[in-house]
Amino acid sequence: LPEGVGSSGETSMPIFTPEELAELGKDFPELIMEALDRGDIEEARRWCQRHAESKNMIHDVYVHWVTQLMSIIHRDCGEPAAVDAIRSLVDFVGEQTIETKDRIMRDSGLKAWIEASMDIWRQHGSYPGVEVEEDEEKVTVRLHSCGSGGKMINAGCFDGPDAYARMKQPGPHTWGEADVPIYCSHCALAHELMPLEALGLGGQLWVHEKPFPRRPGDPCVHHFYKDAGAIPARYVRRFETE
């Protein structure tokens, strides 16, 4: 039996010290900052590591949970119903994201929006393996791999007898492509199509160079164009497929 638990199941002594009980009521950033304020670098490092491990675990559980739910809808109700379900999910959170981008761009410009976007990926299980480059026309982000769809593609989750569903029919929700992993299809709507509809050319949160990783190991590649007028027309035309 664990220390402090008797054979009857009743506790015979406290399990936690008062200090440990107080720690249980604090989140990771608070614990990290307290350790740093005390000058205890090793304790701060320990809390940082526990934060990263538990964040990624919880993140991955929800990614697979959502993808399984999408796949069940696709299997039992058909592809159009799955598309409608994903649109509803995107509508739920997409409006706030579009408004956030519009506000940041107006108040602080493209650099601030890119920095805010990178904060999203920092929480998305994509690190390590993120490369950022800049040329005259754009800033390019390569994720090796994306912490959700790309990670599942690398693991073979969309192939084999127990695979998650793929969108078979091309349409705006798939960048005009066929056989798109069902999880990745939300990116077309949330990152590009809905922002385009709301804000016009350049409103995209970012532009997907390739709609999705076609093979395990392929990166997700996103572009932030400095000039909306310089975004190649092919990135808009692919949403015209019905």
C-alpha positions as CSV (number, residue, x, y, z in Angstrom):
1,L,0.0,0.0,0.0
2,P,1.1,3.6,-0.5
3,E,2.8,5.3,2.4
4,G,0.2,6.8,4.7
5,V,-2.7,4.4,3.7
6,G,-3.8,1.7,6.1
7,S,-5.2,-1.7,5.2
8,S,-8.7,-0.5,5.6
9,G,-8.1,2.3,3.1
10,E,-8.2,5.0,5.7
11,T,-5.3,7.4,5.8
12,S,-3.1,7.1,8.8
13,M,-1.0,10.2,8.1
14,P,-0.9,13.1,5.8
15,I,0.1,12.4,2.2
16,F,1.2,15.9,1.4
17,T,3.0,18.6,3.3
18,P,1.3,22.0,3.5
19,E,3.8,23.3,1.0
20,E,3.0,20.5,-1.4
21,L,-0.7,21.2,-1.1
22,A,-0.1,24.8,-1.9
23,E,1.9,23.8,-5.0
24,L,-1.0,21.7,-6.3
25,G,-3.1,24.8,-6.4
26,K,-0.7,26.6,-8.8
27,D,-0.3,26.4,-12.5
28,F,3.1,25.8,-14.2
29,P,3.9,29.5,-15.1
30,E,3.3,30.5,-11.5
31,L,5.5,27.7,-10.2
32,I,8.3,28.5,-12.7
33,M,8.2,32.2,-11.9
34,E,8.3,31.5,-8.1
35,A,11.4,29.2,-8.6
36,L,13.1,31.9,-10.7
37,D,12.4,34.6,-8.1
38,R,14.0,32.3,-5.5
39,G,17.0,31.9,-7.8
40,D,16.3,28.1,-8.0
41,I,17.2,27.4,-11.6
42,E,17.0,23.6,-11.3
43,E,13.5,23.8,-9.8
44,A,12.4,26.1,-12.6
45,R,13.9,23.8,-15.1
46,R,12.0,20.9,-13.6
47,W,8.7,22.7,-13.8
48,C,9.4,23.7,-17.4
49,Q,10.0,20.1,-18.3
50,R,6.8,18.9,-16.6
51,H,4.9,21.7,-18.3
52,A,6.1,20.6,-21.7
53,E,5.5,16.9,-21.2
54,S,1.9,17.3,-19.9
55,K,1.0,20.0,-22.4
56,N,2.0,17.8,-25.3
57,M,0.2,14.8,-23.9
58,I,-3.1,16.7,-23.4
59,H,-2.8,18.4,-26.8
60,D,-2.3,15.0,-28.5
61,V,-5.3,13.4,-26.8
62,Y,-7.6,16.1,-28.0
63,V,-6.2,16.1,-31.5
64,H,-6.9,12.4,-31.8
65,W,-10.3,12.8,-30.1
66,V,-11.4,15.4,-32.6
67,T,-10.1,13.4,-35.6
68,Q,-11.9,10.3,-34.4
69,L,-15.1,12.2,-34.0
70,M,-14.7,13.7,-37.5
71,S,-14.1,10.2,-38.9
72,I,-17.2,8.7,-37.2
73,I,-19.3,11.5,-38.8
74,H,-17.7,10.9,-42.2
75,R,-18.3,7.1,-41.9
76,D,-21.8,7.1,-40.5
77,C,-23.3,10.3,-42.0
78,G,-21.3,10.8,-45.2
79,E,-18.7,13.3,-46.4
80,P,-21.1,16.3,-46.8
81,A,-22.1,15.9,-43.2
82,A,-18.5,15.8,-42.2
83,V,-17.8,19.0,-44.1
84,D,-20.7,20.7,-42.4
85,A,-19.5,19.6,-39.0
86,I,-16.0,21.0,-39.7
87,R,-17.4,24.2,-41.0
88,S,-19.4,24.5,-37.8
89,L,-16.3,24.0,-35.7
90,V,-14.3,26.5,-37.7
91,D,-17.2,29.1,-37.5
92,F,-17.1,28.6,-33.7
93,V,-13.5,29.8,-33.3
94,G,-12.6,31.3,-36.6
95,E,-14.4,34.7,-36.2
96,Q,-12.4,35.5,-33.1
97,T,-9.1,34.6,-34.8
98,I,-9.9,36.7,-37.9
99,E,-10.8,39.7,-35.7
100,T,-7.5,39.2,-33.8
101,K,-5.5,39.2,-36.9
102,D,-7.3,42.3,-38.2
103,R,-6.7,44.1,-35.0
104,I,-3.0,43.2,-34.7
105,M,-2.3,44.1,-38.3
106,R,-4.0,47.5,-37.9
107,D,-2.4,48.3,-34.5
108,S,1.1,46.7,-34.9
109,G,1.6,45.4,-38.4
110,L,2.8,42.2,-40.0
111,K,5.7,41.5,-37.7
112,A,3.5,41.4,-34.7
113,W,1.0,39.1,-36.4
114,I,3.8,36.7,-37.4
115,E,5.1,36.7,-33.8
116,A,1.6,36.0,-32.5
117,S,1.2,33.2,-35.0
118,M,4.5,31.6,-33.8
119,D,3.2,31.7,-30.3
120,I,0.3,29.5,-31.5
121,W,2.8,27.0,-33.0
122,R,4.8,27.0,-29.8
123,Q,1.8,25.6,-28.1
124,H,1.0,23.2,-30.9
125,G,3.6,20.5,-30.4
126,S,5.5,21.6,-33.5
127,Y,8.8,22.3,-31.6
128,P,11.5,21.3,-32.2
129,G,11.7,21.3,-35.9
130,V,10.5,24.8,-36.9
131,E,12.5,26.7,-39.5
132,V,11.7,30.4,-40.3
133,E,13.2,32.2,-43.3
134,E,12.7,35.6,-44.9
135,D,13.1,36.9,-48.4
136,E,12.1,40.1,-50.2
137,E,8.5,39.1,-50.6
138,K,7.6,36.8,-47.7
139,V,8.4,35.1,-44.4
140,T,8.3,31.3,-44.7
141,V,7.7,28.9,-41.8
142,R,8.5,25.2,-42.2
143,L,7.1,22.8,-39.6
144,H,8.9,19.4,-39.4
145,S,6.2,18.5,-38.6
146,C,3.0,20.3,-37.7
147,G,2.0,19.1,-34.2
148,S,-1.4,17.8,-35.3
149,G,-2.2,16.7,-38.9
150,G,1.5,16.4,-39.9
151,K,2.3,14.4,-36.8
152,M,-0.6,12.0,-37.5
153,I,0.4,11.7,-41.2
154,N,4.0,10.8,-40.0
155,A,2.5,8.1,-37.7
156,G,0.4,6.6,-40.5
157,C,-2.9,7.4,-38.9
158,F,-4.7,8.0,-42.2
159,D,-3.6,4.7,-43.8
160,G,-4.4,1.1,-43.1
161,P,-7.6,-0.7,-42.0
162,D,-8.1,1.4,-38.8
163,A,-7.2,4.7,-40.4
164,Y,-8.9,8.0,-39.8
165,A,-11.0,9.3,-42.7
166,R,-9.9,11.2,-45.7
167,M,-12.0,13.7,-47.7
168,K,-12.4,12.0,-51.0
169,Q,-14.1,14.8,-53.0
170,P,-12.3,18.0,-53.9
171,G,-13.8,21.3,-52.9
172,P,-13.0,24.6,-51.2
173,H,-12.6,22.7,-47.9
174,T,-9.7,20.7,-49.4
175,W,-7.9,23.4,-51.4
176,G,-9.5,21.6,-54.5
177,E,-7.6,18.4,-53.7
178,A,-8.8,14.9,-53.3
179,D,-7.9,12.3,-50.6
180,V,-7.1,15.0,-48.0
181,P,-6.7,13.8,-44.3
182,I,-9.9,14.8,-42.6
183,Y,-8.1,16.7,-39.9
184,C,-6.1,18.8,-42.3
185,S,-9.2,19.9,-44.2
186,H,-10.1,22.4,-41.4
187,C,-6.9,24.3,-42.2
188,A,-8.2,25.2,-45.7
189,L,-11.3,26.8,-44.1
190,A,-9.8,28.3,-40.9
191,H,-6.5,29.6,-42.2
192,E,-7.4,30.7,-45.7
193,L,-11.0,30.6,-47.0
194,M,-12.8,32.2,-44.1
195,P,-10.3,34.9,-43.6
196,L,-10.3,35.6,-47.4
197,E,-14.1,35.9,-47.3
198,A,-14.0,38.2,-44.3
199,L,-10.9,40.4,-45.0
200,G,-10.2,40.0,-48.8
201,L,-6.9,39.2,-50.4
202,G,-4.2,39.2,-47.8
203,G,-6.7,38.3,-45.1
204,Q,-5.5,34.8,-45.0
205,L,-3.9,34.0,-41.6
206,W,-1.1,32.5,-43.7
207,V,-0.9,30.7,-47.0
208,H,-0.2,27.0,-47.2
209,E,2.4,26.3,-49.9
210,K,1.4,22.7,-50.1
211,P,-2.1,22.0,-48.9
212,F,-1.0,19.1,-46.6
213,P,2.0,16.8,-46.2
214,R,1.5,14.1,-48.9
215,R,4.0,11.7,-47.5
216,P,5.3,11.0,-44.0
217,G,8.2,13.3,-43.3
218,D,7.0,16.1,-45.6
219,P,6.9,19.5,-43.8
220,C,3.9,21.9,-43.5
221,V,5.1,25.1,-45.3
222,H,3.3,28.4,-44.6
223,H,4.0,31.8,-46.2
224,F,3.3,35.3,-44.8
225,Y,3.4,37.7,-47.8
226,K,4.5,41.2,-47.0
227,D,2.3,42.6,-49.8
228,A,-1.2,41.2,-50.2
229,G,-1.0,42.0,-53.9
230,A,2.1,39.8,-54.3
231,I,0.2,36.6,-53.2
232,P,0.2,34.3,-56.3
233,A,-3.2,33.9,-57.8
234,R,-2.9,30.1,-57.6
235,Y,-3.4,30.3,-53.8
236,V,-6.8,31.9,-54.3
237,R,-7.9,29.9,-57.4
238,R,-7.8,26.6,-55.6
239,F,-10.7,27.7,-53.4
240,E,-12.9,28.2,-56.5
241,T,-13.5,24.5,-56.9
242,E,-17.0,23.4,-56.0
